[in-house]
Amino acid sequence: MITELIQSEWLNEPWLIVIGGTILAAITLFLLKFVIIYCLKKWTQRTDFVFDSLLVDSLSTPLTLCTMMVLVIVFGQLLNTTGFMAEHPLPIAATAKAICIFALVLFLDHFLFGTVDYYSARSVVVSNSHSIIKGLIRCAIVCVGLLVLLGTLGISITPIIASLGITSLAVALALQPTLENFFSGVQLVIDKPIRVGDFIELESGDQGFVEKIGWRSTWVKMLPNNMIVIPNSQLSKSRIINYFYPEKELSVPVEVGVHYGSDLEKVEQVTLDVARQILKSHEWGIDDYETFVVFHTFDQSSINFTVMLRVKEYFNRFWVKSAFIKALHQRYAEEGIVIPYPIRAINTSQESAQFKQAD
């Protein structure tokens, strides 16, 4: 009975071979796609790479489209065996190319959007411009995809590219200051010379905390509680001191002078003892910092030296330095170490003699 069924005429019909072959290919390809995605997801669970899960998620829909592309090719090959394509040619190749390009566009769109979402959760700048970045990415992907599709279909894209080039040049000239600030903002985001929350000193001498880094400008909150908005192009060209980079800890030099008759070895030892005590006892001092003393100048009335302290943040330096000076002054008084001050002598007898001669 099975032999008779196989040899029956309706099973040998060309349309039945086409439909059956296409269905069989569809089942095989979709099962293969499911296995590939399943294995890739299992693999991503065992890795610590950030973008592997995003990559697999981005491949899901494009793989479905690629499966459909292969089915279109299989369908065309099966139709070709029946002689149908010779009488009624179908754009099988063009359709397959269009599906492939569409799949690539979807993959890039999903992957780049996921990348923007990832950095948006970690960067204030990207978070503030989240929708703008996604819009620019989608516009670029769609435009490039359409140009590639038109070129694949045999449509000349040279006039379109020329028109886009002229339009882009005109827009770039009209928006030159804005684009300069935009790319300077991109440079600040990538290079990261400053970050939100950093305490910086501008080239003008103004100091403040970085409140916001946008694509066009950077906002700095000054110490008197006012805000300065600086164009990114100007900020990227200026000299900036970042007191919070590479770390918040800061060395604080303190200038001290002692009398010429002082024992410098004793002065150094007493000064280091006071400095270590302050750094260990003060809440803003770095207790494990190896402080040191450097003698450097024979001044008019004193031998000057520098003591190096270390504090946790820029603003802590005022309080630690103040506590150190008070403690050092008290200890010098106890140890008999003299801190000199300039003395100016006035010869009144010579002035009196001059006045008498004048009389």
C-alpha positions as a printed NumPy array, in Angstrom:
array([[  0.   ,   0.   ,   0.   ],
       [  2.865,   2.351,   0.837],
       [  4.522,   1.539,  -2.483],
       [  1.34 ,   2.338,  -4.335],
       [  1.015,   5.597,  -2.405],
       [  4.546,   6.633,  -3.317],
       [  4.021,   5.74 ,  -6.969],
       [  0.705,   7.553,  -7.183],
       [  0.547,  10.456,  -9.623],
       [ -0.556,  13.165,  -7.199],
       [  2.605,  12.771,  -5.129],
       [  4.659,  13.402,  -8.234],
       [  2.937,  16.707,  -8.953],
       [  5.499,  19.557,  -9.186],
       [  3.485,  21.921,  -6.982],
       [  3.382,  19.314,  -4.235],
       [  7.168,  18.924,  -4.39 ],
       [  7.585,  22.697,  -4.108],
       [  5.223,  23.036,  -1.144],
       [  6.541,  19.975,   0.639],
       [ 10.167,  20.938,   0.126],
       [  9.528,  24.48 ,   1.324],
       [  7.707,  23.273,   4.462],
       [ 10.464,  20.777,   5.222],
       [ 13.131,  23.446,   4.744],
       [ 11.182,  25.865,   6.949],
       [ 10.918,  23.347,   9.796],
       [ 14.607,  22.483,   9.516],
       [ 15.797,  26.079,   9.38 ],
       [ 13.629,  27.325,  12.249],
       [ 14.736,  24.397,  14.425],
       [ 18.346,  25.209,  13.553],
       [ 17.784,  28.857,  14.418],
       [ 16.234,  27.871,  17.767],
       [ 19.191,  25.614,  18.591],
       [ 21.715,  28.325,  17.674],
       [ 20.012,  30.971,  19.851],
       [ 19.62 ,  28.5  ,  22.735],
       [ 23.306,  27.525,  22.635],
       [ 24.424,  31.148,  22.403],
       [ 22.308,  32.141,  25.426],
       [ 23.751,  29.259,  27.445],
       [ 27.221,  30.397,  26.446],
       [ 26.58 ,  34.013,  27.481],
       [ 25.498,  32.873,  30.953],
       [ 28.988,  31.5  ,  31.543],
       [ 30.864,  34.638,  30.484],
       [ 31.388,  38.013,  32.155],
       [ 31.499,  40.002,  28.924],
       [ 29.009,  42.867,  29.011],
       [ 27.829,  42.902,  25.428],
       [ 27.514,  39.176,  24.686],
       [ 23.913,  38.984,  25.97 ],
       [ 23.031,  42.111,  24.014],
       [ 24.626,  40.606,  20.908],
       [ 22.579,  37.409,  21.199],
       [ 19.338,  39.327,  21.799],
       [ 20.083,  41.482,  18.769],
       [ 20.579,  38.383,  16.603],
       [ 17.166,  36.835,  17.332],
       [ 14.996,  38.778,  14.861],
       [ 17.699,  39.085,  12.147],
       [ 18.226,  35.303,  12.264],
       [ 14.501,  34.844,  11.688],
       [ 14.744,  37.105,   8.64 ],
       [ 17.823,  35.23 ,   7.424],
       [ 15.851,  32.009,   7.759],
       [ 13.126,  33.537,   5.607],
       [ 15.789,  34.611,   3.096],
       [ 17.058,  31.034,   2.817],
       [ 13.467,  29.822,   2.425],
       [ 12.971,  32.269,  -0.438],
       [ 16.093,  30.892,  -2.129],
       [ 14.961,  27.286,  -1.553],
       [ 11.503,  28.121,  -2.876],
       [ 13.048,  29.664,  -5.978],
       [ 15.261,  26.629,  -6.592],
       [ 12.298,  24.262,  -6.224],
       [ 10.231,  26.369,  -8.611],
       [ 13.115,  26.313, -11.052],
       [ 12.951,  22.511, -11.167],
       [  9.325,  22.68 , -12.291],
       [ 10.042,  25.008, -15.199],
       [  7.767,  27.658, -13.72 ],
       [ 10.591,  30.17 , -13.383],
       [ 11.385,  29.946, -17.078],
       [  7.865,  31.038, -17.986],
       [  7.213,  33.349, -15.04 ],
       [ 10.534,  34.749, -13.693],
       [ 10.331,  35.986, -10.11 ],
       [ 12.782,  38.39 ,  -8.394],
       [ 14.016,  35.728,  -5.99 ],
       [ 17.604,  37.022,  -5.772],
       [ 16.535,  40.642,  -5.29 ],
       [ 14.036,  39.618,  -2.607],
       [ 16.696,  37.618,  -0.761],
       [ 19.125,  40.562,  -0.864],
       [ 16.438,  42.934,   0.407],
       [ 15.649,  40.612,   3.325],
       [ 19.358,  40.303,   4.135],
       [ 19.819,  44.098,   4.182],
       [ 16.708,  44.536,   6.326],
       [ 18.021,  41.921,   8.774],
       [ 21.356,  43.746,   9.027],
       [ 19.573,  47.065,   9.643],
       [ 17.482,  45.522,  12.432],
       [ 20.566,  43.965,  14.025],
       [ 22.515,  47.24 ,  14.064],
       [ 19.485,  49.164,  15.301],
       [ 18.852,  46.786,  18.221],
       [ 22.522,  46.404,  19.147],
       [ 23.361,  50.113,  19.06 ],
       [ 20.185,  51.019,  20.965],
       [ 21.14 ,  48.486,  23.641],
       [ 24.644,  49.964,  23.794],
       [ 23.201,  53.448,  24.302],
       [ 20.934,  52.13 ,  27.089],
       [ 23.95 ,  50.49 ,  28.756],
       [ 26.032,  53.662,  28.787],
       [ 22.995,  55.787,  29.644],
       [ 22.772,  54.028,  33.014],
       [ 26.457,  54.827,  33.667],
       [ 26.945,  58.269,  32.153],
       [ 25.002,  61.419,  32.96 ],
       [ 25.905,  62.938,  29.59 ],
       [ 24.549,  59.983,  27.613],
       [ 21.476,  59.829,  29.858],
       [ 20.651,  63.484,  29.231],
       [ 20.92 ,  63.006,  25.452],
       [ 19.433,  59.506,  25.356],
       [ 16.639,  60.204,  22.854],
       [ 18.799,  62.432,  20.619],
       [ 21.504,  59.781,  20.284],
       [ 18.964,  57.086,  19.446],
       [ 17.323,  59.311,  16.854],
       [ 20.65 ,  60.059,  15.157],
       [ 21.618,  56.37 ,  15.18 ],
       [ 18.314,  55.265,  13.675],
       [ 18.416,  57.99 ,  11.028],
       [ 21.965,  57.02 ,  10.003],
       [ 21.192,  53.283,   9.885],
       [ 18.001,  53.746,   7.858],
       [ 19.665,  56.121,   5.37 ],
       [ 22.643,  53.829,   4.808],
       [ 20.36 ,  50.794,   4.573],
       [ 18.176,  52.468,   1.943],
       [ 21.198,  53.509,  -0.108],
       [ 22.619,  49.984,  -0.009],
       [ 19.223,  48.529,  -0.92 ],
       [ 18.802,  50.893,  -3.873],
       [ 22.313,  50.093,  -5.068],
       [ 21.607,  46.362,  -4.766],
       [ 18.427,  46.726,  -6.809],
       [ 20.39 ,  48.43 ,  -9.585],
       [ 19.119,  51.95 ,  -8.936],
       [ 21.812,  54.622,  -9.293],
       [ 22.487,  56.313,  -5.962],
       [ 25.127,  58.751,  -7.238],
       [ 22.679,  61.699,  -7.561],
       [ 21.324,  60.963,  -4.082],
       [ 24.805,  60.88 ,  -2.541],
       [ 25.752,  64.107,  -4.336],
       [ 22.598,  65.83 ,  -3.068],
       [ 23.251,  64.588,   0.463],
       [ 26.838,  65.834,   0.28 ],
       [ 25.802,  69.342,  -0.772],
       [ 23.065,  69.441,   1.865],
       [ 25.433,  68.225,   4.579],
       [ 28.014,  70.867,   3.645],
       [ 25.422,  73.638,   3.828],
       [ 24.134,  72.412,   7.193],
       [ 27.687,  72.069,   8.555],
       [ 28.551,  75.655,   7.59 ],
       [ 25.337,  76.984,   9.103],
       [ 25.761,  75.052,  12.355],
       [ 29.537,  75.329,  12.702],
       [ 29.548,  76.727,  16.295],
       [ 26.948,  74.19 ,  17.415],
       [ 28.803,  71.31 ,  15.79 ],
       [ 32.084,  72.495,  17.324],
       [ 30.493,  72.428,  20.776],
       [ 28.899,  69.055,  20.028],
       [ 32.14 ,  67.344,  19.037],
       [ 33.945,  68.996,  21.935],
       [ 31.298,  67.467,  24.195],
       [ 31.934,  64.079,  22.604],
       [ 35.645,  64.567,  23.289],
       [ 34.925,  65.398,  26.943],
       [ 32.772,  62.28 ,  27.292],
       [ 35.371,  59.972,  25.73 ],
       [ 38.53 ,  61.519,  27.188],
       [ 36.941,  62.245,  30.616],
       [ 39.262,  65.017,  31.829],
       [ 36.408,  66.083,  34.106],
       [ 33.407,  64.234,  35.516],
       [ 30.174,  65.289,  37.164],
       [ 30.92 ,  66.036,  40.828],
       [ 34.586,  66.936,  40.278],
       [ 35.95 ,  70.118,  41.824],
       [ 37.867,  72.032,  39.159],
       [ 39.703,  75.305,  38.686],
       [ 39.233,  77.076,  35.366],
       [ 41.881,  78.972,  33.459],
       [ 40.269,  82.211,  34.651],
       [ 40.905,  81.196,  38.274],
       [ 37.262,  80.41 ,  39.065],
       [ 36.645,  77.244,  41.072],
       [ 33.556,  75.085,  41.353],
       [ 31.883,  71.7  ,  41.12 ],
       [ 30.946,  70.192,  37.752],
       [ 27.152,  69.922,  37.807],
       [ 26.375,  68.87 ,  34.236],
       [ 28.26 ,  67.95 ,  31.064],
       [ 25.982,  68.372,  28.059],
       [ 26.569,  68.082,  24.345],
       [ 26.726,  71.871,  23.923],
       [ 27.929,  73.217,  27.264],
       [ 29.229,  72.31 ,  30.725],
       [ 27.703,  73.69 ,  33.917],
       [ 29.998,  74.525,  36.853],
       [ 28.58 ,  75.504,  40.249],
       [ 30.838,  78.091,  41.868],
       [ 31.582,  78.402,  45.589],
       [ 29.305,  81.485,  46.042],
       [ 26.454,  79.198,  44.835],
       [ 26.177,  80.687,  41.346],
       [ 26.413,  78.776,  38.073],
       [ 28.769,  79.258,  35.128],
       [ 27.784,  77.779,  31.754],
       [ 30.856,  77.19 ,  29.579],
       [ 30.68 ,  76.179,  25.884],
       [ 32.346,  72.818,  25.383],
       [ 34.558,  74.145,  22.595],
       [ 35.99 ,  76.769,  24.951],
       [ 36.369,  74.274,  27.808],
       [ 38.187,  71.704,  25.679],
       [ 40.786,  74.311,  24.641],
       [ 41.405,  75.755,  28.109],
       [ 43.702,  74.661,  30.921],
       [ 41.788,  72.997,  33.77 ],
       [ 42.949,  71.822,  37.188],
       [ 40.892,  68.864,  38.415],
       [ 41.321,  68.49 ,  42.175],
       [ 39.367,  65.213,  42.212],
       [ 41.383,  63.396,  39.524],
       [ 42.978,  60.882,  39.55 ],
       [ 41.899,  60.751,  43.216],
       [ 40.451,  63.096,  45.81 ],
       [ 43.409,  62.862,  48.199],
       [ 45.518,  66.011,  48.093],
       [ 48.993,  66.973,  49.319],
       [ 49.109,  70.203,  51.335],
       [ 52.438,  72.084,  51.607],
       [ 52.871,  74.243,  54.723],
       [ 55.632,  76.874,  54.792],
       [ 57.427,  77.317,  58.16 ],
       [ 60.44 ,  79.39 ,  59.267],
       [ 62.668,  79.03 ,  62.363],
       [ 65.427,  81.148,  63.92 ],
       [ 68.992,  80.841,  62.61 ],
       [ 70.124,  79.656,  66.033],
       [ 67.744,  76.661,  66.013],
       [ 68.904,  73.035,  65.975],
       [ 67.577,  71.944,  62.584],
       [ 67.652,  68.231,  63.443],
       [ 65.483,  68.901,  66.478],
       [ 63.231,  71.189,  64.443],
       [ 62.74 ,  68.476,  61.832],
       [ 61.961,  65.785,  64.419],
       [ 59.499,  67.943,  66.381],
       [ 57.765,  69.095,  63.184],
       [ 57.382,  65.514,  61.91 ],
       [ 55.983,  64.381,  65.265],
       [ 53.342,  67.111,  65.193],
       [ 52.485,  66.425,  61.539],
       [ 52.059,  62.676,  62.137],
       [ 49.929,  63.325,  65.21 ],
       [ 47.622,  65.695,  63.324],
       [ 47.225,  63.342,  60.344],
       [ 46.337,  60.435,  62.639],
       [ 43.979,  62.322,  64.94 ],
       [ 42.203,  64.581,  62.458],
       [ 39.15 ,  63.11 ,  60.72 ],
       [ 40.23 ,  64.484,  57.322],
       [ 43.902,  63.583,  57.518],
       [ 45.513,  60.557,  55.825],
       [ 46.962,  58.683,  58.801],
       [ 49.214,  56.335,  56.801],
       [ 50.864,  59.13 ,  54.793],
       [ 54.638,  59.435,  55.249],
       [ 55.006,  63.159,  55.821],
       [ 58.373,  64.843,  55.296],
       [ 60.237,  68.126,  55.805],
       [ 62.38 ,  69.895,  53.183],
       [ 64.613,  72.856,  54.133],
       [ 65.01 ,  75.155,  51.146],
       [ 65.683,  78.864,  51.898],
       [ 67.992,  81.086,  53.983],
       [ 65.676,  84.05 ,  54.416],
       [ 66.456,  87.463,  55.942],
       [ 65.463,  86.452,  59.454],
       [ 64.73 ,  82.714,  59.279],
       [ 65.569,  79.362,  57.756],
       [ 62.493,  78.309,  55.807],
       [ 61.259,  74.797,  55.113],
       [ 58.152,  73.051,  53.794],
       [ 56.091,  70.39 ,  55.579],
       [ 53.97 ,  68.102,  53.38 ],
       [ 50.588,  66.972,  54.735],
       [ 47.947,  64.796,  53.072],
       [ 44.158,  65.301,  53.262],
       [ 41.139,  63.389,  51.964],
       [ 39.67 ,  66.186,  49.82 ],
       [ 40.494,  69.638,  48.539],
       [ 38.33 ,  71.482,  51.073],
       [ 39.705,  69.498,  54.018],
       [ 43.086,  71.158,  53.557],
       [ 41.976,  74.365,  55.315],
       [ 40.993,  72.626,  58.554],
       [ 43.932,  70.219,  58.64 ],
       [ 46.397,  73.018,  57.909],
       [ 44.825,  75.195,  60.614],
       [ 45.014,  72.401,  63.207],
       [ 48.641,  71.697,  62.263],
       [ 49.721,  75.344,  62.584],
       [ 48.118,  75.689,  66.028],
       [ 49.625,  72.427,  67.287],
       [ 53.05 ,  73.268,  65.821],
       [ 53.06 ,  76.728,  67.404],
       [ 52.261,  75.258,  70.821],
       [ 54.882,  72.504,  70.491],
       [ 57.587,  74.962,  69.374],
       [ 56.863,  77.076,  72.451],
       [ 57.229,  74.009,  74.675],
       [ 60.484,  72.95 ,  72.986],
       [ 61.991,  76.451,  72.969],
       [ 62.065,  76.698,  69.177],
       [ 61.774,  80.299,  68.044],
       [ 59.678,  81.355,  65.069],
       [ 61.253,  84.719,  64.086],
       [ 59.546,  87.72 ,  62.635],
       [ 61.083,  90.653,  60.746],
       [ 62.467,  93.419,  62.998],
       [ 63.135,  96.924,  61.702],
       [ 65.335,  99.268,  63.78 ],
       [ 64.814, 103.041,  63.582],
       [ 67.846, 105.241,  64.374],
       [ 66.192, 108.217,  66.111],
       [ 69.477, 109.776,  67.301],
       [ 70.692, 110.35 ,  63.74 ],
       [ 67.381, 111.986,  62.812],
       [ 67.603, 114.279,  65.904],
       [ 71.115, 115.397,  64.943],
       [ 69.953, 116.265,  61.441],
       [ 67.093, 118.371,  62.806],
       [ 69.476, 120.279,  65.146],
       [ 71.827, 121.108,  62.275],
       [ 68.891, 122.426,  60.301],
       [ 67.928, 124.738,  63.148]])
